[in-house]
């Protein structure tokens, strides 16, 4: 924020114009707010699938296939 403060102090904008900082950080933070449930859901799914198939390899294949499908 030091850079933003220095720019705000040194650059005079015409009325109605303003500076807004945006970029990769904002893009990366927005989706993470809605995906807080993915971790617990994946762990529960892994356990249920492991109980059903009784094979770690088959369960891993299913979990790895989901993102690629």
KAWOGI-V388439 format. One record per helix or strand. SS is the DSSP state (h for helix, s for strand). FROM is the first residue (numbers start at 1). TO is the last residue. If there is no record, write none. Layout:
BEGIN
SS & FROM & TO
SS & FROM & TO
END
This chain:
BEGIN
h & 2 & 10
h & 24 & 32
h & 38 & 53
h & 56 & 68
END
